[in-house]
Amino acid sequence: MSNLLETILIYTCIPVVTFILGGLITAIRKPSPVFRSIVLHFAAGVVFSVVAVEILPDIVERNKPISVIIGFVLGTLLMLYIKDFTEEKENQTKTIDIIPKIPVSFLVAIGVDVLIDGFLLGIGFASGSKAGLLLTLALALEMFSMGMAVSMELKNEKIPTKKAIIHVVLLSSLFFVSATLGGTLLQNLSDNVMEIVLSFGLSALLFLVTEELLVEAHTEEDKPLYTATFFVGFLLFLVLGMIV
């Protein structure tokens, strides 16, 4: 095993652990509506900041408009299809309240977010150990809030605690895969292919923020303090991104 790959795998454990920890905390004890709204707003702010700080600049720098359109449209269409498909299934079974409904579109969007984060971490360590270390800290914070968000939504849909934890662990495993690929194989992709991959992730993350996290956050009574946590999350990751 190369030194780079070994380093990536070691530091990847930090965001993975925080993701699982966030999921465990809320899976064991169901949070109050106020706490749920705050965490979802905060997570939305962090993800939106990741888009602005880490993904968009890279996409613009590569300057491949056609590839951007292809990746963005594919990502948007896929997420819309998944959302429409899962909502149709939910409508067919809405009279059977005892059957838990897994929020598939939400989990897919979170999965894409985890994949993109792992990919960014792998790229960060391939670029230099300092960038990788700082990015690890930033992603550990984001993954903690996302783990909490995932667990809360599963509990909100009355998914059993054991199954909710399993979903959280499975999602966290995606981080290992994408971080390894980001630091090794994906380094050799052409700019056009990378642009498509990043643009696909961009649209999926925007979907996650606008159609999942914020929508769910606003199902509870909204107050300025709750909304402010969105901007706190955005600012926090923005500052960390500047340090990196």
C-alpha positions in Angstrom: 0.0 0.0 0.0 1.4 3.4 -1.0 2.1 6.1 1.6 -0.5 8.4 0.0 -3.3 5.7 0.0 -2.4 4.8 3.6 -2.6 8.4 4.7 -5.9 8.9 2.9 -7.4 5.8 4.6 -6.3 6.9 8.1 -7.6 10.5 7.8 -10.8 9.3 6.1 -11.7 7.6 9.4 -12.2 11.0 11.1 -15.2 12.2 9.0 -16.6 8.7 8.8 -16.6 8.4 12.6 -18.2 11.9 13.0 -20.9 10.9 10.5 -21.7 7.7 12.4 -21.5 9.5 15.8 -24.0 12.2 14.6 -26.3 9.5 13.4 -26.0 7.5 16.6 -26.8 10.4 18.8 -30.1 11.2 17.1 -31.0 7.5 16.5 -30.8 6.7 20.2 -32.8 9.7 21.3 -35.3 11.3 19.0 -34.6 15.1 18.9 -37.1 17.8 19.5 -38.7 19.6 16.6 -36.7 22.7 17.5 -33.4 20.8 17.5 -34.3 19.0 14.2 -35.0 22.3 12.5 -31.7 23.8 13.7 -29.6 20.8 12.6 -31.3 20.7 9.1 -30.8 24.5 8.6 -27.2 24.2 9.7 -26.5 21.1 7.5 -28.1 23.0 4.5 -25.8 25.9 5.1 -22.7 23.7 5.3 -23.6 21.8 2.1 -24.4 25.0 0.2 -21.0 26.4 1.3 -19.3 23.2 0.1 -20.8 23.9 -3.3 -19.7 27.6 -3.3 -16.2 27.1 -1.9 -15.1 23.7 -3.2 -17.0 22.7 -6.2 -18.0 25.8 -8.2 -14.5 27.3 -8.3 -13.1 24.0 -9.7 -15.8 23.8 -12.3 -15.3 27.3 -13.4 -11.5 26.9 -13.6 -11.8 23.9 -15.8 -13.9 26.0 -18.2 -15.7 23.1 -20.1 -19.3 24.5 -20.7 -20.6 21.5 -22.7 -19.4 19.1 -20.1 -21.0 21.2 -17.3 -24.3 21.2 -19.1 -24.2 17.4 -19.6 -23.3 16.6 -16.0 -25.7 19.2 -14.5 -28.7 18.1 -16.6 -28.0 14.4 -15.9 -27.8 15.1 -12.2 -30.9 17.2 -12.1 -33.0 14.7 -14.2 -31.9 11.8 -12.0 -32.7 13.5 -8.8 -36.1 14.7 -10.1 -36.9 11.2 -11.3 -36.0 9.6 -8.0 -38.1 12.1 -6.1 -41.0 11.7 -8.4 -40.7 7.9 -8.3 -40.5 7.7 -4.5 -43.4 10.1 -4.0 -45.6 8.1 -6.4 -44.8 4.9 -4.3 -45.6 6.8 -1.1 -48.9 7.9 -2.5 -49.8 4.3 -3.4 -49.2 3.2 0.2 -50.3 6.4 2.1 -53.3 4.6 3.6 -51.1 2.1 5.3 -49.5 4.2 8.0 -47.9 1.3 9.9 -45.4 0.7 7.0 -42.3 2.9 7.5 -41.4 4.9 4.3 -37.7 5.2 3.6 -37.0 8.6 2.2 -35.1 7.3 -0.9 -34.6 10.6 -2.7 -33.2 12.1 0.5 -30.8 9.2 1.1 -29.6 9.3 -2.5 -28.9 13.0 -2.3 -27.0 12.4 0.9 -25.1 9.6 -0.7 -24.0 11.8 -3.5 -22.9 14.4 -0.9 -20.8 11.8 0.9 -19.3 10.6 -2.4 -18.3 14.2 -3.4 -16.9 14.9 0.1 -14.7 11.8 0.0 -13.6 12.6 -3.5 -12.6 16.1 -2.4 -10.6 14.7 0.6 -8.7 12.3 -1.6 -7.9 15.1 -4.1 -6.9 17.3 -1.1 -4.3 14.8 0.1 -3.1 14.2 -3.4 -2.5 17.9 -3.7 -0.6 18.2 -0.4 -0.8 17.0 3.2 -1.6 20.5 4.7 -4.7 20.9 2.4 -5.8 17.4 3.2 -5.5 17.9 7.0 -7.5 21.1 7.0 -10.1 19.7 4.7 -10.4 16.7 7.0 -11.4 19.0 9.9 -13.9 20.9 7.7 -15.5 17.7 6.4 -15.6 16.1 9.8 -17.9 19.0 10.9 -20.1 18.7 7.8 -20.3 14.9 8.1 -21.4 15.2 11.8 -24.3 17.4 10.9 -25.2 15.3 7.9 -25.2 12.1 10.0 -27.6 13.8 12.4 -29.8 14.9 9.6 -30.0 11.4 8.1 -30.8 9.8 11.4 -33.4 12.4 12.2 -35.3 11.9 8.9 -35.2 8.2 9.2 -36.6 8.4 12.8 -39.2 11.0 11.6 -40.4 8.4 9.1 -40.7 5.8 12.0 -37.8 3.7 10.7 -36.6 1.4 13.6 -33.4 2.5 15.4 -31.4 -0.5 14.3 -32.3 0.0 10.6 -31.6 3.7 10.9 -28.1 3.1 12.3 -27.4 0.5 9.5 -28.4 3.1 6.9 -26.0 5.6 8.5 -23.1 3.1 8.5 -23.7 2.1 4.9 -23.8 5.8 3.8 -20.5 6.4 5.7 -18.8 3.6 3.9 -19.2 5.5 0.6 -16.8 8.0 2.0 -14.0 5.4 2.1 -14.6 4.4 -1.5 -14.7 8.0 -3.0 -11.8 9.2 -0.9 -9.7 6.3 -2.2 -10.8 7.0 -5.8 -10.2 10.7 -5.4 -6.6 10.2 -4.3 -5.7 7.5 -6.8 -7.7 6.5 -9.9 -9.8 9.7 -10.5 -6.6 11.8 -10.6 -6.1 10.4 -14.1 -9.5 11.3 -15.6 -9.6 13.8 -18.4 -10.8 17.4 -17.7 -14.0 16.8 -19.7 -15.0 13.7 -17.6 -14.0 15.4 -14.3 -16.2 18.4 -15.3 -19.2 16.0 -15.9 -18.6 14.3 -12.6 -18.3 17.6 -10.6 -21.3 19.1 -12.4 -23.4 16.0 -11.7 -22.5 16.3 -8.0 -23.2 20.1 -8.1 -26.8 19.6 -9.2 -27.3 16.8 -6.7 -26.1 18.9 -3.8 -28.2 21.8 -4.8 -31.2 19.5 -4.9 -30.3 18.2 -1.5 -30.3 21.7 0.0 -33.4 23.1 -1.8 -35.7 20.1 -2.0 -34.7 18.0 1.0 -32.9 19.8 3.9 -34.7 23.2 3.8 -38.1 21.7 2.9 -37.8 19.3 5.9 -36.5 22.1 8.1 -39.6 24.3 7.3 -42.1 21.6 8.3 -41.7 22.8 11.8 -42.5 26.3 13.1 -39.8 28.6 11.8 -38.1 31.3 13.7 -35.3 33.8 12.8 -32.9 31.9 15.2 -33.4 28.7 13.3 -32.9 30.3 10.0 -29.7 32.0 11.3 -28.1 28.6 11.7 -28.1 28.1 7.9 -25.9 31.2 7.6 -23.7 30.1 10.5 -23.1 26.7 8.7 -22.3 28.5 5.5 -20.0 31.0 7.1 -18.2 28.4 9.1 -17.3 26.2 6.1 -16.5 29.3 4.0 -13.9 30.4 6.6 -12.5 26.9 6.8 -12.4 26.8 3.0 -10.4 30.0 2.9 -7.9 28.6 5.4 -7.4 25.5 3.3 
